[in-house]
Amino acid sequence: MEYLFVAFSGLTLTEWILGGLLLFFFFVQLLFFLVIYNKPWQHQKKQAAPAISDQELPPISVIIPSKNNSEELKQNLPFMLEQDYPVYEVIVVNSGSTDETDMVLKAAGLKYPLLYHTYVPAEADSVNEKKLALTIGIKAARYENLLFSEAYCKPCTRNWIKEYGKAFATGKEIILGFSRLHIDRKTGMHRFIRFDNLMHHLKFLSMALLGKPYMGIGRNMAYRKELFFRHKGFSSILHIDGGEDDLFINRIARGKATGVLLSPDSMTETHGIDNFFTWRSLKSKYLYSKQFYKGFPPHLFNLESMSRYLFFAALTATISLSLHTSSWILTGMALLLLLLRYSVVFTVLNRNSRLLDGVRYHIHLLLYDLFQPFNNFRFRRYANKRNRVRR
């Protein structure tokens, strides 16, 4: 104890400042990972399945927009149309496809009476084409409870709709779910892409569990039809390219009326991410619309990214200075904080990954941890540039 007192009393003012900054950013990072990112695992650990009979399950309309997805529809529609659920329908909105989508839908309609398909008029505004497709699907829906996915997604089990039905039966107006990525191991950066998908979901699902929902993804989410018309559909975001899922939820989601589903039965699986550029296109869509989000949660995660880099900057400066001045106590403290942070990040992300994605992370987590915010910045610049060209 006396040795520690002597060692710390010998530190210079600069060393105290750097050590203090390092400790501050360490605690900021700890707060994000233990309080926010750990929330899905904590929630699911305590969650008990609601005792709801089939008679109590409300009818549901599943809505899927599609544009040139004939092959995906062939593969995925059977998973949508063979669900274990008492009363539901599947509506596919063909949005100006030039492939064999229409033939695929007609053939599926002969086999599955639950399938209804319609189309977007050819003269539709290209900027808001998907919003129009969803609006047409919502207006065509027979039922009040709407569940959304994409043609390139499939439910992970036959109980997918049932999980949403139970949540609707408990009074939820908006329900957000997880969509894992199915990526071939031959695809470059496939582990990092799945890590990025996990982090993206942890952000908005955790905030929804904390009563501060701010976005959702159209690959796996649901809301009531009445809510859509009460907010005049997509009228508030028609001037923005995209945003028909994340921005719309950002505008309408409120506290306790928003539910989160994390069980294996509630998930969908996204296919078609077979190269870096496909992933960039999918991800940049959300990074572009993020700048239009309202509320503090998106800015909160900007703070997390900033504190992450500032932690590593303070760590580098502290270790460099302590080695130069032979302040071994400061070197040891810096390395201990790095080890503690890595242990917390490793534990929290692997817990949630076992729950949601199935990937196990090891030492490469440090590289992903550093690269992800920088990669988001690059993709955001790409998305903004692409949208300026479109205009």
C-alpha positions in Angstrom: 0.0 0.0 0.0 2.8 2.3 0.9 4.5 1.5 -2.4 1.4 2.5 -4.3 1.2 5.8 -2.4 4.8 6.6 -3.2 4.4 5.5 -6.9 1.3 7.7 -7.5 2.7 10.7 -5.6 5.6 10.7 -8.0 3.5 11.2 -11.1 3.7 14.5 -12.9 0.7 16.7 -13.6 0.6 15.5 -17.3 0.6 11.9 -16.2 -2.2 12.6 -13.7 -4.3 14.3 -16.5 -3.7 11.5 -19.0 -4.5 8.9 -16.4 -7.6 10.7 -15.3 -8.8 11.0 -18.9 -8.2 7.3 -19.5 -10.1 6.4 -16.4 -13.0 8.7 -17.4 -13.4 7.3 -20.9 -13.0 3.8 -19.5 -16.1 4.4 -17.2 -18.0 5.9 -20.1 -17.4 2.8 -22.2 -18.3 0.6 -19.3 -21.6 2.4 -18.9 -22.5 1.8 -22.6 -21.7 -1.9 -22.6 -23.1 -2.9 -19.2 -26.2 -0.7 -19.2 -27.2 -0.4 -22.8 -25.6 -3.1 -25.0 -26.1 -5.7 -22.3 -29.9 -5.0 -22.1 -31.1 -7.6 -24.7 -29.4 -10.4 -22.9 -30.6 -9.2 -19.5 -34.2 -8.8 -20.8 -34.4 -12.3 -22.5 -32.9 -13.9 -19.4 -35.8 -12.7 -17.3 -38.4 -12.9 -20.0 -41.2 -15.5 -19.5 -43.4 -16.5 -22.5 -46.9 -15.1 -22.2 -49.6 -17.7 -21.6 -51.8 -16.9 -24.7 -54.0 -19.5 -26.3 -54.5 -19.7 -30.1 -58.0 -18.3 -29.7 -56.5 -15.1 -28.3 -54.1 -14.6 -31.1 -55.2 -11.7 -33.4 -55.3 -12.0 -37.2 -52.1 -10.7 -38.9 -51.3 -9.4 -42.4 -47.7 -10.0 -43.5 -46.5 -7.4 -46.0 -43.5 -8.0 -48.3 -42.5 -5.4 -51.0 -40.5 -6.9 -53.9 -38.6 -5.5 -56.9 -36.9 -8.0 -59.1 -36.7 -10.7 -56.4 -38.2 -13.7 -58.3 -35.5 -16.1 -57.1 -35.7 -15.0 -53.5 -39.5 -15.2 -53.6 -39.3 -18.8 -54.9 -37.0 -19.7 -51.9 -38.6 -17.7 -49.1 -42.4 -17.5 -49.8 -43.0 -21.1 -48.6 -41.5 -20.2 -45.2 -43.9 -17.3 -45.0 -46.9 -19.3 -46.2 -46.5 -22.4 -44.1 -46.5 -20.7 -40.7 -48.1 -22.3 -37.6 -50.7 -19.5 -37.0 -54.5 -19.6 -37.0 -55.5 -16.6 -39.1 -53.1 -14.7 -41.3 -52.4 -13.6 -44.9 -49.3 -12.8 -46.9 -49.4 -9.8 -49.2 -46.6 -9.3 -51.8 -46.4 -6.0 -53.6 -44.7 -6.3 -56.9 -42.9 -2.9 -57.4 -42.2 -2.7 -61.1 -40.3 -5.9 -61.5 -38.9 -6.8 -64.9 -37.9 -10.4 -64.0 -40.2 -13.4 -63.4 -41.7 -12.1 -60.2 -45.3 -12.0 -61.6 -45.1 -15.6 -62.8 -43.6 -16.7 -59.4 -46.4 -15.0 -57.5 -49.2 -16.4 -59.8 -47.8 -19.9 -59.4 -47.5 -19.5 -55.6 -51.1 -18.1 -55.5 -52.4 -21.4 -57.0 -50.8 -23.4 -54.2 -51.3 -21.1 -51.3 -54.7 -19.4 -50.9 -53.3 -17.2 -48.1 -51.2 -15.3 -50.7 -52.4 -12.1 -52.1 -50.3 -10.1 -54.6 -50.7 -6.7 -56.1 -48.4 -4.2 -57.8 -47.1 -0.6 -57.9 -48.2 1.4 -61.0 -45.5 1.9 -63.6 -45.7 5.7 -63.4 -44.8 5.7 -59.7 -42.3 8.2 -58.3 -39.0 6.3 -58.2 -37.8 8.1 -55.0 -40.8 7.0 -53.0 -41.5 3.7 -54.9 -41.0 1.5 -51.9 -43.1 3.8 -49.6 -45.9 3.5 -52.2 -45.5 -0.3 -52.4 -45.9 -0.5 -48.6 -48.8 1.9 -48.6 -50.6 -0.2 -51.2 -49.9 -3.3 -49.2 -51.2 -1.7 -46.0 -54.4 -0.5 -47.7 -54.9 -4.0 -49.1 -54.4 -5.7 -45.7 -57.5 -7.3 -44.3 -56.3 -7.3 -40.8 -55.3 -4.6 -38.3 -52.0 -6.1 -37.2 -49.2 -5.7 -39.8 -46.0 -7.7 -39.9 -43.2 -6.6 -42.3 -40.3 -8.4 -44.0 -38.5 -8.5 -47.3 -38.4 -10.8 -50.3 -34.8 -11.7 -49.5 -35.6 -12.7 -45.9 -37.2 -15.8 -44.4 -38.5 -16.6 -41.0 -36.1 -18.8 -38.9 -39.0 -21.0 -37.7 -42.7 -21.8 -38.4 -43.6 -19.8 -35.2 -42.4 -16.5 -36.4 -45.9 -15.0 -36.8 -47.0 -16.5 -33.6 -44.3 -14.6 -31.6 -45.6 -11.3 -33.1 -49.2 -12.4 -32.5 -48.5 -12.9 -28.8 -46.9 -9.5 -28.6 -49.9 -7.8 -30.3 -52.2 -9.7 -27.9 -50.4 -8.1 -24.9 -51.2 -4.6 -26.2 -48.1 -3.6 -28.1 -48.6 -1.2 -31.0 -45.0 -1.5 -32.5 -42.8 -4.6 -32.3 -39.2 -4.7 -33.3 -37.2 -7.9 -34.0 -33.8 -9.2 -34.9 -32.8 -10.2 -38.5 -29.6 -12.2 -38.6 -27.4 -12.4 -41.8 -26.8 -15.6 -43.7 -23.4 -15.1 -45.3 -21.3 -17.7 -47.1 -17.9 -18.1 -45.4 -16.2 -17.5 -48.7 -17.5 -13.9 -48.6 -14.8 -11.4 -47.7 -15.1 -9.9 -44.2 -18.1 -12.1 -43.4 -17.4 -12.2 -39.7 -17.0 -8.5 -39.5 -20.3 -8.0 -41.4 -22.1 -10.1 -38.9 -20.5 -8.3 -36.0 -21.6 -5.0 -37.5 -25.2 -6.3 -37.9 -25.2 -7.4 -34.3 -24.0 -4.0 -33.1 -26.6 -2.2 -35.2 -29.4 -4.3 -33.7 -28.1 -4.0 -30.2 -28.3 -0.2 -30.4 -31.9 0.2 -31.4 -33.2 -2.9 -29.6 -31.5 -1.9 -26.4 -32.9 1.6 -26.5 -36.4 0.2 -27.2 -36.1 -2.0 -24.1 -35.0 1.0 -22.1 -38.2 2.8 -23.2 -36.5 5.0 -25.8 -37.3 3.4 -29.3 -35.8 5.4 -32.2 -35.8 3.1 -35.3 -36.6 -0.4 -36.7 -35.7 -2.4 -39.7 -38.2 -3.5 -42.4 -36.7 -7.0 -42.5 -38.4 -7.9 -39.2 -40.9 -5.5 -37.5 -44.6 -5.0 -37.0 -47.1 -2.3 -36.1 -50.8 -1.6 -36.1 -52.6 -0.3 -39.3 -54.4 2.3 -37.2 -51.1 3.7 -36.2 -50.0 4.1 -39.8 -53.1 6.1 -40.8 -53.2 8.1 -37.6 -49.8 9.5 -38.6 -50.9 10.0 -42.2 -48.7 7.2 -43.5 -45.3 8.3 -44.8 -46.3 11.9 -45.5 -43.8 13.3 -43.0 -40.8 11.6 -44.8 -41.8 11.7 -48.5 -39.1 14.2 -49.2 -36.4 11.8 -47.9 -35.1 8.9 -50.1 -35.7 5.8 -48.0 -36.7 5.7 -44.3 -39.9 3.8 -44.8 -38.9 1.6 -41.9 -36.3 3.2 -39.6 -37.4 6.8 -40.1 -41.1 6.0 -39.9 -40.6 4.1 -36.6 -38.4 7.1 -35.4 -41.4 9.4 -36.0 -44.1 7.2 -34.3 -42.6 5.0 -31.7 -43.3 5.8 -28.1 -42.2 4.2 -24.8 -44.3 1.3 -23.5 -46.3 0.8 -26.6 -43.2 -0.5 -28.4 -42.2 -4.2 -27.8 -39.0 -6.1 -28.6 -38.8 -9.8 -29.6 -35.6 -11.7 -29.1 -36.5 -15.4 -29.1 -35.2 -17.7 -31.8 -38.7 -18.1 -33.1 -39.1 -14.4 -33.7 -36.1 -13.9 -36.0 -35.7 -13.6 -39.7 -32.7 -14.5 -41.7 -31.4 -12.2 -44.5 -30.0 -13.8 -47.6 -28.2 -12.3 -50.6 -25.2 -10.7 -48.9 -22.7 -12.3 -51.1 -20.1 -9.5 -51.4 -18.8 -6.3 -49.8 -20.8 -4.0 -52.1 -24.1 -5.7 -51.5 -23.6 -5.2 -47.8 -22.5 -1.6 -48.3 -25.7 -0.8 -50.2 -27.9 -2.4 -47.5 -26.1 -0.7 -44.6 -25.6 2.8 -46.2 -29.4 3.1 -46.6 -29.7 3.4 -42.8 -26.6 5.5 -42.4 -28.1 8.0 -44.8 -31.4 8.3 -43.1 -29.8 8.4 -39.7 -29.1 12.1 -40.1 -32.9 12.7 -40.2 -33.6 10.9 -36.9 -35.3 12.9 -34.1 -34.5 12.5 -30.4 -31.3 11.9 -28.5 -30.5 8.1 -28.9 -28.7 8.5 -32.3 -26.5 11.2 -30.8 -25.9 9.1 -27.7 -24.3 6.4 -29.9 -22.2 9.1 -31.6 -20.9 9.8 -28.1 -20.2 6.1 -27.6 -18.1 6.0 -30.8 -16.2 9.1 -29.8 -15.5 7.9 -26.3 -14.3 4.6 -27.8 -11.6 6.3 -29.9 -10.8 8.8 -27.1 -10.2 5.9 -24.8 -7.7 4.3 -27.2 -6.1 7.7 -27.8 -5.7 8.3 -24.1 -4.4 4.7 -23.7 -1.8 5.2 -26.4 -0.7 8.5 -25.0 -0.6 7.2 -21.4 1.5 4.1 -22.2 3.9 6.1 -24.4 4.5 8.8 -21.7 4.7 6.2 -18.9 7.3 4.2 -20.8 9.3 7.3 -21.5 9.3 8.4 -17.9 9.5 4.9 -16.5 6.3 5.3 -14.6 5.5 1.6 -14.4 2.6 2.1 -12.1 0.9 4.2 -14.8 1.8 1.6 -17.5 0.3 -1.2 -15.4 -2.9 0.9 -14.7 -3.4 1.6 -18.5 -2.9 -2.1 -19.4 -5.2 -3.2 -16.6 -8.0 -0.8 -17.9 -7.5 -2.1 -21.4 -7.8 -5.7 -20.2 -10.9 -4.9 -18.1 -12.6 -3.1 -21.0 -11.8 -5.9 -23.4 -13.2 -8.5 -20.9 -16.4 -6.5 -20.5 -16.9 -6.0 -24.3 -16.0 -9.7 -24.9 -18.5 -10.9 -22.3 -21.4 -8.6 -23.3 -21.1 -9.2 -27.1 -20.6 -12.9 -26.8 -23.7 -13.2 -24.5 -25.8 -11.3 -27.0 -24.3 -13.1 -30.0 -25.2 -16.5 -28.5 -28.7 -15.2 -28.0 -29.2 -13.5 -31.4 -26.5 -14.4 -34.0 -24.5 -17.5 -33.0 -21.1 -16.1 -33.8 -18.4 -16.3 -31.1 -15.8 -13.5 -30.9 -12.2 -13.8 -29.7 -9.1 -11.6 -30.0 -10.2 -10.2 -33.4 -13.0 -8.4 -31.5 -10.4 -5.7 -30.7 -9.9 -5.0 -34.4 -13.6 -5.0 -35.1 -14.2 -2.7 -32.2 -11.7 -0.2 -33.6 -12.7 -0.5 -37.2 -16.5 -0.4 -37.0 -17.1 3.3 -36.2 -14.5 4.3 -38.9 -16.3 2.0 -41.4 -19.6 3.6 -40.6 -18.2 7.0 -41.3 -16.9 5.8 -44.7 -20.2 4.3 -45.6 -22.1 7.4 -44.5 -20.0 9.5 -46.9 -20.7 7.0 -49.6 -24.5 7.1 -48.9 -24.6 10.9 -48.9 -22.6 11.1 -52.2 -24.9 8.5 -53.8 -28.1 10.3 -52.8 -26.7 13.7 -54.1 -26.1 12.0 -57.5 -29.7 10.7 -57.5 -31.1 14.2 -57.1 
